[in-house]
Amino acid sequence: MVDLTTVRTLLVHNDWANGELLRCAAPLPAAPLDRPIDMGVGSLRRTLLHIYNGEHVWLQRWRRQSETPWPSEDELVAMADLSSRFTRQYQERDAFLATLTPADVARAQVYRDSKGGLFTATLGDMLLQALHHSAHHRAQAVNMLRQVGAEAPELDYMVRVRRPVAT
């Protein structure tokens, strides 16, 4: 069974890691953000928007709004605007998560994927999928930042939580 406390801990890391990517992408002009890269959805801007869209769509699925279509990733969204969208979405997501019980997380739900297929999974598994989807595409975004010559953040979980031992 998926534990809500662990999910919330992983979401804190998720939000921090997304913020680190946006921090590194924010100073970049359009050319490196939109440079075609043969990976994932094809450019750094599109990848960052894909991470946002994935978290948005999964939130709608968690709420049993299974018909949510996948948003376009062609928008030339400014990094500051995308950061604001993430912040609003985190607040909406956290409000939803605050209503959940362990029984809710264990229940099976039906959802429609981006290709139109109907599937069932527990809400807990759907929560984990959203986290893994974002982590997968964050790894691509880090690689893209390197390819365009920008700062590439270290997003490992332990980088955020570990503390040096005083000697």
NORWO-V663871 format. One record per backbone hydrogen bond with DSSP energy under -0.5 kcal/mol. CO is the residue of the C=O (numbers start at 0). NH is the residue of the N-H. If there is no record, write none. Layout:
[[CO,NH] [CO,NH]]
This chain:
[[2,6] [3,7] [4,8] [5,9] [6,10] [7,11] [8,12] [9,13] [10,14] [11,15] [12,16] [13,17] [14,18] [15,19] [16,20] [17,21] [18,22] [19,23] [20,24] [21,25] [22,26] [24,27] [28,32] [29,33] [30,34] [32,44] [36,38] [38,41] [41,36] [42,46] [43,47] [44,48] [45,49] [46,50] [47,51] [48,52] [49,53] [50,54] [51,55] [52,56] [53,57] [54,58] [55,59] [56,60] [57,61] [58,62] [59,64] [60,63] [63,65] [64,67] [65,111] [74,76] [77,81] [78,82] [79,83] [80,84] [81,85] [82,86] [83,87] [84,88] [85,89] [86,90] [87,91] [88,92] [89,93] [90,94] [91,95] [92,96] [93,97] [95,98] [96,99] [100,104] [101,105] [102,106] [103,106] [104,123] [106,122] [108,120] [110,118] [112,115] [116,112] [118,110] [120,108] [121,125] [122,126] [123,127] [124,128] [125,129] [126,130] [127,131] [128,132] [129,133] [130,134] [131,135] [132,136] [133,137] [134,138] [135,139] [136,140] [137,141] [138,142] [139,143] [140,144] [141,145] [142,146] [143,147] [144,149] [145,148] [150,152] [152,154] [155,158] [155,159] [156,159] [156,160] [157,161]]
